[in-house]
Amino acid sequence: MSVADPTEPVRTRAEIAAAIGALSPAQWARLRKVAGYYALGRLIEAEDLLQESFRRALDGRKCPVSVDIVRFLAEAMRSIRDGELKRAKRRPVLVSAPPSEGAPAQEPDAIDPAPNAEERLAAADEDGARERKRQEIIGLFADDLAAQVIVEGMLEGTRGEDLRALTDLHQTAYQSKRRLIRRRIEKAIQGIKK
């Protein structure tokens, strides 16, 4: 998303609340779909993510008058998800200390099917690399929210009409965005090969 114009008028808290209260069933369905897309399972559930976007919107997050409320809330959910991912990466991995000398020997527990510390670190490194690549691709479209939503949907496996519905674009505009996405990605790949 491009940098907000500080002179552009923003919606008041009451206007945001009214816009949320006036959401149509189709807009609710779109928001729930976006929440499901950005939800992180154990870190944050889709419904919690949606509610948190409402809370932040009503607690002072600036919504320019020119931005559609659904798009604004979808961007808020993406921002919340990104914050949760960063917070999860900063959490330390807890490891049990070995028993001290003289402590009574305990019977070993059954083998824990959960990954050990090395496996968790390797998975975190792999996830981190995957997330960095994902953010690089998404970053190609920082100036175009609709293209960014389409790319994120594509990366999550959303296809066809479901993908177009995330953006609320009519078919011709959606196809134009898809062409723009293809061209930018191809250009970025060509830049890497040089």
NORRALIN-V825610 format. One line per field, one symbol per residue. ss: DSSP state (H for helix, E for strand, - for the rest). psi: psi as a letter, one per 40 degrees, with the letter a starting at -180 (. if undefined). A space follows every 10 residues. Layout:
# NORRALIN-V825610
ss = ???
psi = ???
This chain:
# NORRALIN-V825610
ss = ---------E --HHHHHHHH H---HHHHHH HHHHHHHH-- -----HHHHH HHHHHHHH-- ---E----HH HHHHHHHHHH HHHHHHHHHH ---------- ---------- ------HHHH HHHHHHHHHH HHHHHHHHH- ----HHHHHH HHHHH----H HHHHHHH--- HHHHHHHHHH HHHHHHHHHH HHH-
psi = iihiheehii iidddddddd dehidddddd dddddddeif bddhiddddd dddddddeee hhhidehhdd dddddddddd ddddddddde hihhhiiiii heihhihiii hheiiadddd dddddddddd ddddddddde fdegdddddd dddddeehib ddddddefii dddddddddd dddddddddd ddd.
